[in-house]
Amino acid sequence: MSVLAGHHLVPSLLLLLACTMGCLQSIACKPRIRRENIVVYEVSASIDQCPTIIEENSPIVLRYKTPYFRASAGVVMPPVPRNETWVVGWIQACTQMEFYNTYGDIGMSSWELPELREGRVKAISDSDGVSYPWYGNTTETVTLTGPTSKPSRLTVSMNDNFYPSVTWAVPISNSNTPMLTHITRDQSFITWLVAMNSVTKERIVLQTVRWRMRVDIEVDPDMPLGSRASLVGRPYQEQPHILNYQEPIPPNALGRPNANDAQVLMWRPRRGAPLVVIPPK
């Protein structure tokens, strides 16, 4: 009986071993990249500790340059399987924007994101307009193409600031007479550190940062060029918050249009109907 039993067991055992080896080989050939296999270290997010700089070099426009927001992180990615490509980098979206340029009691110009202002979307992509969904494609991202046989250590970094021009004169006027009296800007962003499969578009959020930039400038248009504008309010920006949880990325943060293409310049007079000065692209 033991010999007969042995004859029956040999094919079964071989089949079991074959199945087991097949599963092991399958796992070895097709490892899944999961969040728990990715190491994130030395995450930093800050805004330079310096005030906004005002430039009064032009008789046509005032310019101001805010301090830089900077983010950086080290990431160790597990081996990437054959036929897979993963990108690790920063994705950024604007979640709130108030940008008003006041011209005395005549009215104000306003850069606006209509869909965001009306609550139709939660965020607008702040990509460079080319590298969607990424903020940029130089230091902001690293691409890993499989197969890689060992873990990959990489660093990704980004920076952002405001450097706009605001006309001294009313933007819809033919006059060059300086009338600008106040500039107010308050803008909020979410910045995500993300690993994404380039083929399947699977995304793994590794870190979430929230930050805000505010500008408050008083202007006396009657003063000579070079001494009209002054910074008021807090001189330094509130530092970013590196969250201890991960926020999901809204769909509008991943594709077109980006904030620069979606924004509209409105003229809102004290009396009369608002007027579109620069439409969205």
C-alpha positions as CSV (number, residue, x, y, z in Angstrom):
1,M,0.0,0.0,0.0
2,S,2.8,2.4,0.7
3,V,4.4,1.8,-2.7
4,L,1.0,2.4,-4.5
5,A,0.5,5.5,-2.4
6,G,4.0,6.7,-3.3
7,H,3.1,6.3,-7.1
8,H,0.0,8.4,-6.6
9,L,1.9,11.1,-4.6
10,V,4.8,11.7,-7.0
11,P,2.7,13.4,-9.8
12,S,0.8,15.4,-7.2
13,L,3.9,16.6,-5.5
14,L,5.5,17.5,-8.8
15,L,2.4,19.5,-9.8
16,L,2.4,21.3,-6.4
17,L,6.1,22.1,-6.7
18,A,5.5,23.3,-10.3
19,C,2.7,25.6,-9.2
20,T,4.6,26.9,-6.3
21,M,7.7,27.7,-8.4
22,G,5.4,29.3,-11.0
23,C,3.9,31.6,-8.4
24,L,7.3,32.4,-7.0
25,Q,8.7,33.2,-10.5
26,S,5.7,35.3,-11.2
27,I,6.2,37.3,-8.0
28,A,9.9,37.7,-8.8
29,C,9.2,38.9,-12.3
30,K,6.3,41.2,-11.5
31,P,6.9,42.8,-8.1
32,R,4.4,45.5,-7.2
33,I,5.7,48.9,-6.2
34,R,3.7,49.8,-3.1
35,R,3.8,52.7,-0.7
36,E,5.3,50.6,2.1
37,N,8.2,49.8,-0.2
38,I,9.1,53.4,-0.8
39,V,11.3,55.4,1.6
40,V,10.9,59.1,1.9
41,Y,13.5,61.1,3.9
42,E,14.8,64.6,4.5
43,V,11.6,66.3,3.4
44,S,11.9,70.1,3.6
45,A,9.5,72.9,2.7
46,S,10.2,76.6,3.5
47,I,9.7,80.2,2.3
48,D,12.8,82.4,2.3
49,Q,12.9,84.6,5.3
50,C,13.1,87.9,3.4
51,P,10.4,90.5,2.5
52,T,8.9,91.1,-0.9
53,I,11.0,93.4,-3.0
54,I,9.2,96.3,-4.8
55,E,10.7,97.6,-8.1
56,E,9.8,101.0,-9.4
57,N,12.1,101.2,-12.5
58,S,9.4,101.6,-15.1
59,P,7.0,104.5,-15.7
60,I,4.5,102.0,-17.1
61,V,4.4,99.2,-14.4
62,L,5.3,98.5,-10.8
63,R,6.9,95.1,-10.3
64,Y,7.3,93.1,-7.1
65,K,9.2,89.9,-6.4
66,T,8.2,87.7,-3.5
67,P,10.5,85.3,-1.6
68,Y,10.8,81.8,-2.9
69,F,8.9,78.8,-1.7
70,R,11.2,75.8,-1.8
71,A,10.6,72.1,-1.4
72,S,12.9,69.1,-1.5
73,A,12.8,65.4,-0.6
74,G,15.0,62.3,-0.8
75,V,13.3,59.1,-2.0
76,V,14.4,55.5,-2.2
77,M,12.4,53.6,-4.8
78,P,12.4,49.8,-4.9
79,P,13.5,47.9,-8.0
80,V,11.4,48.8,-11.0
81,P,10.0,45.8,-12.9
82,R,10.6,45.2,-16.6
83,N,8.3,47.2,-19.0
84,E,7.5,49.7,-16.2
85,T,8.5,53.4,-16.0
86,W,8.0,55.4,-12.8
87,V,8.3,59.1,-12.3
88,V,8.9,60.6,-8.9
89,G,8.3,64.4,-8.5
90,W,6.3,67.4,-7.4
91,I,2.8,68.2,-8.4
92,Q,1.3,71.6,-7.4
93,A,-2.1,73.2,-7.5
94,C,-3.6,76.5,-6.6
95,T,-6.6,76.2,-4.2
96,Q,-7.4,79.9,-3.6
97,M,-6.5,83.2,-5.1
98,E,-7.3,86.8,-4.4
99,F,-5.3,89.3,-6.5
100,Y,-6.6,92.9,-6.5
101,N,-5.0,96.1,-7.8
102,T,-7.0,99.1,-6.6
103,Y,-7.1,102.5,-8.4
104,G,-8.4,104.9,-5.8
105,D,-12.2,105.2,-6.0
106,I,-12.3,104.5,-9.7
107,G,-12.3,100.7,-9.4
108,M,-9.9,97.7,-9.4
109,S,-8.4,95.2,-11.7
110,S,-8.5,91.6,-10.5
111,W,-6.7,88.4,-11.7
112,E,-9.2,85.6,-11.2
113,L,-9.6,81.9,-11.7
114,P,-13.4,81.7,-12.4
115,E,-13.9,78.0,-11.8
116,L,-12.1,78.2,-8.5
117,R,-13.8,81.4,-7.4
118,E,-17.2,80.0,-8.2
119,G,-16.5,76.7,-6.4
120,R,-16.8,74.6,-9.5
121,V,-13.4,73.0,-8.8
122,K,-11.3,72.5,-5.7
123,A,-7.9,73.2,-7.3
124,I,-6.3,74.3,-10.6
125,S,-3.0,72.8,-11.9
126,D,0.1,75.0,-11.3
127,S,2.1,73.0,-13.8
128,D,4.6,74.8,-16.1
129,G,2.1,74.2,-18.9
130,V,4.2,71.6,-20.6
131,S,5.0,68.9,-18.1
132,Y,1.5,67.9,-16.9
133,P,0.8,66.8,-14.2
134,W,4.3,67.8,-12.9
135,Y,5.3,71.2,-11.7
136,G,8.3,71.1,-14.0
137,N,10.7,68.6,-15.6
138,T,14.2,69.5,-14.5
139,T,15.0,69.2,-10.7
140,E,11.3,68.6,-10.1
141,T,11.1,65.0,-11.4
142,V,13.2,61.9,-11.8
143,T,12.3,59.1,-14.2
144,L,13.1,55.4,-13.5
145,T,12.8,52.9,-16.3
146,G,12.7,49.2,-15.5
147,P,14.1,46.7,-15.1
148,T,16.3,48.0,-12.2
149,S,18.0,45.4,-10.1
150,K,18.4,47.4,-6.9
151,P,16.8,50.3,-5.0
152,S,17.3,53.8,-6.5
153,R,18.1,56.7,-4.3
154,L,17.0,60.1,-5.7
155,T,16.3,63.7,-4.8
156,V,13.6,66.0,-6.2
157,S,13.3,69.7,-5.6
158,M,11.3,72.7,-6.7
159,N,10.8,76.4,-6.1
160,D,8.1,79.0,-6.8
161,N,7.6,82.7,-6.3
162,F,5.6,85.7,-7.8
163,Y,7.2,88.3,-10.0
164,P,4.3,90.2,-11.8
165,S,3.8,93.6,-13.3
166,V,1.0,95.9,-12.3
167,T,0.2,99.0,-14.4
168,W,0.5,102.4,-12.7
169,A,-2.5,103.6,-14.8
170,V,-6.0,102.2,-15.0
171,P,-5.6,99.2,-17.4
172,I,-8.5,100.0,-19.6
173,S,-7.6,103.7,-19.9
174,N,-5.6,105.4,-22.7
175,S,-4.1,107.7,-20.1
176,N,-0.6,107.0,-18.6
177,T,-1.4,109.0,-15.4
178,P,-0.5,106.9,-12.3
179,M,-3.7,106.0,-10.4
180,L,-2.7,102.8,-8.6
181,T,-3.2,103.0,-4.8
182,H,-3.1,99.4,-3.4
183,I,-2.1,95.9,-4.3
184,T,-3.4,92.9,-2.4
185,R,-2.6,89.3,-3.1
186,D,-3.4,86.2,-1.1
187,Q,-2.8,82.8,-2.8
188,S,-2.8,79.2,-1.4
189,F,-1.3,76.0,-2.8
190,I,-1.1,72.3,-2.2
191,T,2.2,70.6,-3.3
192,W,2.3,66.8,-3.5
193,L,5.4,64.5,-3.7
194,V,4.2,61.7,-5.9
195,A,5.4,58.5,-7.5
196,M,3.5,57.7,-10.7
197,N,3.5,54.8,-13.1
198,S,3.8,56.4,-16.5
199,V,1.9,53.6,-18.3
200,T,-1.0,52.8,-16.0
201,K,-1.1,56.3,-14.4
202,E,-1.2,54.7,-10.9
203,R,-0.3,57.4,-8.4
204,I,1.2,57.0,-4.9
205,V,1.1,60.2,-2.8
206,L,4.2,60.3,-0.7
207,Q,4.0,63.7,1.0
208,T,1.6,66.7,1.1
209,V,2.6,70.3,1.7
210,R,0.3,73.3,2.1
211,W,1.6,76.8,1.8
212,R,0.4,80.4,1.3
213,M,1.8,83.6,-0.1
214,R,0.5,87.1,0.8
215,V,1.4,90.5,-0.5
216,D,0.1,93.9,0.7
217,I,1.5,97.1,-0.9
218,E,0.3,100.6,-0.5
219,V,0.9,103.1,-3.3
220,D,0.9,106.9,-3.4
221,P,0.5,107.7,-7.1
222,D,1.3,111.4,-6.5
223,M,4.8,110.7,-5.3
224,P,7.7,110.6,-7.8
225,L,8.7,107.3,-9.5
226,G,11.0,105.4,-7.1
227,S,9.2,106.4,-3.9
228,R,5.5,105.6,-4.5
229,A,5.1,102.1,-3.1
230,S,5.7,100.5,0.3
231,L,5.2,97.1,1.8
232,V,2.6,97.0,4.6
233,G,1.4,94.2,6.9
234,R,3.7,91.3,7.9
235,P,7.1,91.5,6.3
236,Y,7.7,87.7,6.3
237,Q,5.6,84.9,5.0
238,E,4.1,82.1,7.2
239,Q,6.1,78.9,6.8
240,P,4.6,76.0,4.9
241,H,3.0,73.1,6.6
242,I,4.3,69.5,5.9
243,L,1.2,67.4,6.7
244,N,1.3,64.2,8.7
245,Y,-1.4,62.8,6.4
246,Q,-1.8,62.7,2.6
247,E,-4.5,64.7,0.8
248,P,-6.0,63.2,-2.4
249,I,-5.1,65.0,-5.7
250,P,-8.3,66.6,-7.3
251,P,-8.7,65.8,-11.0
252,N,-8.2,69.4,-12.1
253,A,-4.8,69.5,-10.4
254,L,-3.5,67.0,-12.9
255,G,-4.3,68.4,-16.4
256,R,-5.1,71.4,-18.5
257,P,-5.6,74.2,-18.1
258,N,-3.0,75.4,-15.6
259,A,-3.5,78.5,-13.5
260,N,-1.6,80.8,-15.9
261,D,-3.8,79.8,-18.8
262,A,-7.1,79.7,-16.8
263,Q,-6.7,83.1,-15.2
264,V,-8.7,86.1,-16.3
265,L,-7.9,89.8,-15.8
266,M,-11.1,91.7,-14.9
267,W,-11.7,95.4,-14.6
268,R,-14.3,96.0,-11.8
269,P,-15.3,99.7,-11.8
270,R,-16.8,101.3,-8.7
271,R,-19.8,102.1,-10.9
272,G,-20.9,100.1,-13.9
273,A,-20.5,96.5,-15.1
274,P,-17.3,94.5,-14.9
275,L,-15.2,94.1,-18.0
276,V,-12.9,91.3,-19.2
277,V,-9.5,92.9,-20.0
278,I,-7.5,89.7,-20.7
279,P,-9.5,86.5,-21.3
280,P,-8.3,83.0,-20.5
281,K,-5.9,81.4,-23.0
